[in-house]
Amino acid sequence: MIPDEQGMLPGDSAEPVVSHVGRLTALVTAFLQKTLTMAELEIRKLWHDPTELFTRAAQPILWLLVFGQVFSRTRAIPTGELRYLDFMAPGILAQSVLFISIFYGIAIIWERDLGLVHKFLVTPTPRTALVLGKALSAGIRGLSQAVIIYLLAVLLGVKVDLRPLALLGVAVTIFLAGGVFSTFSLIVACLVKTRDRFIGIGQLLTMPLFFASNDIYPLSLMPEWLRAIAKINPLTYTVDALRALMLYGVNPGAHSLALELVVLTGVMAVLVTIGGKLYPRVVV
């Protein structure tokens, strides 16, 4: 049998291939639409009650205005050619994303008590789409903090990189970090199932994640055991990426910028998958 001009044998048909591709495209499109719908629901909550944005902004402002200014004068923490305030500004942005996202799981418990989780679970929406939608909304909350921190950093004379590509990179990093920590928070909420337990565990996890990173001091100052922990801490990769993107001419740190983003993407994908599996357990 001789193939035709398109390389197909008589009797072959491209229709099965086309149908499979079309079906896959439809599934992906539907998944993205449902994910964005969940993210939109979370954003509407923020739109109707924006007071959280202002209360959350108080902490990074105090860190930069008080802690950053004082330690810039004392020069107690060696940061090479960077001023301490410049070194610290990306770390405070990462800290803000962490603090916003790590208590995100408590919203799942509230939604369960209000009966919303039950309604989500009876819809045909994939569980991972529910989890990913909430992760995206955490990233949007992180972006609101970024605007405040950027404005304050500029006023304090931090050498902020305002080029569009750098700003885009910062936004991507914030979305990834917000997704990582909010999904981790959701997983914890699915396991503990009560607000009191979750708040206690959330407080227990926040400080180790924060201090076992290069957020406010370089890794070189840490003892070996703490440095080993910091190297597997997602917040360390977040801070390195933000430091490379937010400031002019700064090396990303121990790893390349591409590796930082790949690690955050990989961790987020794993946590979203686990979160999708555990999400129904919050109502059990």
C-alpha positions in Angstrom: 0.0 0.0 0.0 1.3 3.4 -1.0 1.0 6.4 1.4 -0.7 9.5 0.0 0.9 13.0 -0.1 0.2 13.5 3.6 1.9 10.3 4.5 -1.3 8.4 5.4 -2.2 4.9 4.2 -5.5 4.2 2.6 -8.1 3.7 5.3 -6.2 5.8 7.8 -8.1 8.7 9.3 -7.0 11.8 11.1 -10.4 12.1 12.9 -9.5 10.1 16.0 -6.3 12.1 16.5 -8.2 15.4 16.0 -11.0 14.3 18.4 -8.5 13.3 21.1 -6.7 16.7 20.8 -10.1 18.5 20.8 -11.2 16.6 23.9 -8.0 17.4 25.7 -8.2 21.0 24.8 -11.8 21.2 26.1 -10.8 19.5 29.3 -7.9 21.9 29.9 -10.1 24.9 29.0 -12.9 23.8 31.4 -10.3 23.2 34.2 -8.9 26.7 33.8 -12.3 28.3 33.7 -13.3 26.6 36.9 -10.0 27.5 38.5 -10.5 31.2 37.6 -14.1 31.1 38.8 -12.9 29.9 42.2 -10.2 32.6 42.2 -12.8 35.2 41.3 -15.0 34.2 44.2 -12.1 34.8 46.6 -11.2 38.1 45.0 -14.8 39.3 45.4 -14.5 38.7 49.2 -11.5 41.0 49.2 -13.3 43.6 47.0 -16.2 43.8 49.4 -14.0 43.9 52.5 -10.7 45.5 51.7 -9.8 46.3 55.3 -7.6 43.2 55.5 -5.3 44.8 53.0 -4.7 47.8 55.2 -4.3 45.8 58.4 -1.9 43.4 56.7 0.2 46.4 55.4 1.0 47.6 58.9 3.5 44.8 59.6 5.8 45.2 56.6 5.7 49.0 57.1 6.9 48.6 60.7 9.6 46.1 59.6 11.0 48.4 57.0 10.6 51.7 58.8 11.8 50.5 62.3 13.8 47.3 62.0 15.3 48.1 58.6 16.3 51.6 59.5 17.8 50.7 62.8 19.9 47.8 61.5 21.0 49.8 58.5 22.6 52.3 60.9 24.2 49.7 63.2 25.5 47.5 60.3 25.4 44.5 62.6 24.4 42.2 59.8 27.0 41.9 56.9 25.3 42.1 53.5 28.2 42.8 51.2 27.8 45.8 48.9 24.1 46.0 49.5 22.7 48.3 52.2 20.8 46.3 54.8 17.6 48.1 53.9 18.0 47.0 50.2 18.8 43.5 51.3 15.8 43.4 53.6 13.1 44.9 51.3 12.6 41.7 49.2 12.7 39.6 52.3 9.9 41.7 53.8 7.8 41.2 50.7 8.4 37.4 50.9 7.5 37.6 54.6 4.2 39.4 53.8 3.3 36.7 51.2 4.0 34.0 53.8 2.0 35.6 56.6 -1.0 36.2 54.3 -0.9 32.7 52.8 -0.1 30.5 55.8 -3.4 31.2 57.6 -5.4 30.8 54.4 -6.5 27.3 55.5 -8.7 28.8 58.2 -11.0 30.1 55.5 -11.6 26.5 54.5 -12.8 25.6 58.0 -15.1 28.7 58.0 -16.5 27.6 54.6 -17.1 24.1 55.9 -19.0 25.5 58.9 -21.1 27.7 56.6 -21.8 24.7 54.3 -20.0 26.1 51.3 -17.5 23.3 51.1 -20.3 20.8 50.8 -21.8 22.8 47.9 -18.4 22.9 46.1 -17.9 19.2 46.5 -21.2 18.2 44.9 -20.4 20.2 41.8 -18.4 18.6 38.9 -15.5 20.9 39.5 -12.2 19.0 39.9 -10.9 19.2 43.4 -7.5 20.4 42.2 -9.3 23.3 40.4 -10.9 24.3 43.8 -7.5 24.2 45.5 -5.6 26.0 42.6 -8.3 28.7 42.5 -7.7 29.5 46.2 -3.9 29.4 45.6 -4.3 32.1 42.8 -6.3 34.3 45.1 -3.6 34.1 47.7 -1.2 35.4 45.0 -3.4 38.3 44.3 -3.5 39.3 47.9 0.3 39.1 47.9 0.4 41.5 44.9 -1.5 44.0 46.9 1.2 43.9 49.5 3.9 44.2 46.8 2.4 47.6 45.7 2.7 48.9 49.3 6.2 47.6 49.8 7.4 48.9 46.5 6.1 52.4 47.2 7.7 52.4 50.6 11.0 51.0 49.3 11.2 53.8 46.7 10.5 56.4 49.4 13.3 54.9 51.5 15.8 55.0 48.7 15.9 51.3 47.9 17.4 50.6 44.5 14.2 49.0 43.1 14.2 47.6 39.6 11.1 49.0 37.9 11.6 47.6 34.4 8.5 45.7 33.1 10.2 42.4 32.8 11.5 42.6 36.4 8.1 43.5 37.7 6.5 40.6 35.8 9.1 38.3 37.4 8.2 39.6 40.8 4.5 39.0 40.2 5.1 35.5 39.0 7.2 34.7 42.1 4.5 36.1 44.4 1.9 34.0 42.7 4.0 30.9 43.1 5.0 31.6 46.7 1.4 32.5 47.6 0.3 29.2 46.0 2.9 27.1 47.8 2.1 28.5 51.3 -1.7 28.8 50.9 -2.0 25.2 49.6 0.3 24.0 52.4 -2.1 25.8 54.8 -5.1 24.2 53.2 -3.6 20.7 53.6 -3.0 21.4 57.3 -6.6 22.6 57.6 -7.9 19.4 56.0 -5.9 17.3 58.6 -6.7 19.2 61.8 -10.3 20.3 60.9 -10.8 22.8 63.8 -10.0 26.5 64.0 -8.3 26.3 67.4 -5.9 23.5 66.3 -5.2 25.2 63.0 -4.3 28.6 64.6 -1.9 26.9 67.0 -0.2 24.9 64.3 -0.2 27.9 61.9 1.7 30.0 64.5 4.0 27.1 65.2 4.9 26.8 61.5 5.2 30.5 60.6 8.2 31.4 62.7 10.4 28.5 61.8 9.7 29.1 58.1 10.5 32.7 58.5 13.7 32.5 60.6 15.0 29.4 58.8 15.4 31.4 55.6 17.6 34.2 54.3 14.7 36.7 54.8 16.5 39.1 57.2 20.0 37.7 57.3 22.2 35.9 54.8 22.7 32.1 54.9 26.4 32.6 55.6 25.6 33.7 59.2 23.7 30.5 60.0 25.1 27.4 61.7 25.5 24.4 59.4 22.3 22.6 60.7 20.2 25.7 60.2 21.7 26.4 56.8 20.7 22.8 55.8 17.1 23.5 56.8 17.1 26.8 55.0 18.2 25.2 51.7 15.0 23.1 51.7 12.7 25.9 52.8 10.6 27.3 50.0 10.8 30.7 51.5 14.5 30.8 50.9 13.9 30.2 47.2 11.2 32.9 47.2 13.5 35.5 48.8 16.4 34.7 46.5 14.1 35.1 43.4 12.6 38.4 44.7 16.0 39.7 45.6 17.3 39.1 42.1 14.2 40.5 40.4 13.4 43.4 42.7 16.9 45.0 43.0 19.3 46.2 40.4 22.3 44.0 39.6 21.8 41.5 42.4 22.9 37.9 42.1 20.0 35.5 42.9 22.0 33.8 45.6 23.0 30.1 45.9 20.9 29.1 42.8 20.1 30.5 39.4 16.8 32.5 39.0 15.4 29.8 36.7 16.1 27.1 39.3 14.4 29.2 42.0 11.2 29.5 39.9 11.3 25.8 38.8 11.5 24.7 42.5 8.6 26.9 43.5 6.5 25.7 40.6 7.3 22.0 41.4 6.5 22.4 45.1 3.3 24.2 44.2 2.2 21.4 41.8 2.9 18.7 44.3 1.0 20.5 47.1 -2.0 21.3 44.8 -2.2 17.6 43.9 -2.1 16.6 47.6 -4.5 19.4 48.5 -7.0 18.2 45.8 -6.8 14.6 47.3 -7.3 15.9 50.9 -9.9 18.6 50.2 -13.0 16.4 50.7 -11.6 15.3 54.1 -12.3 18.7 55.6 -16.0 17.7 55.8 -15.5 14.2 57.2 
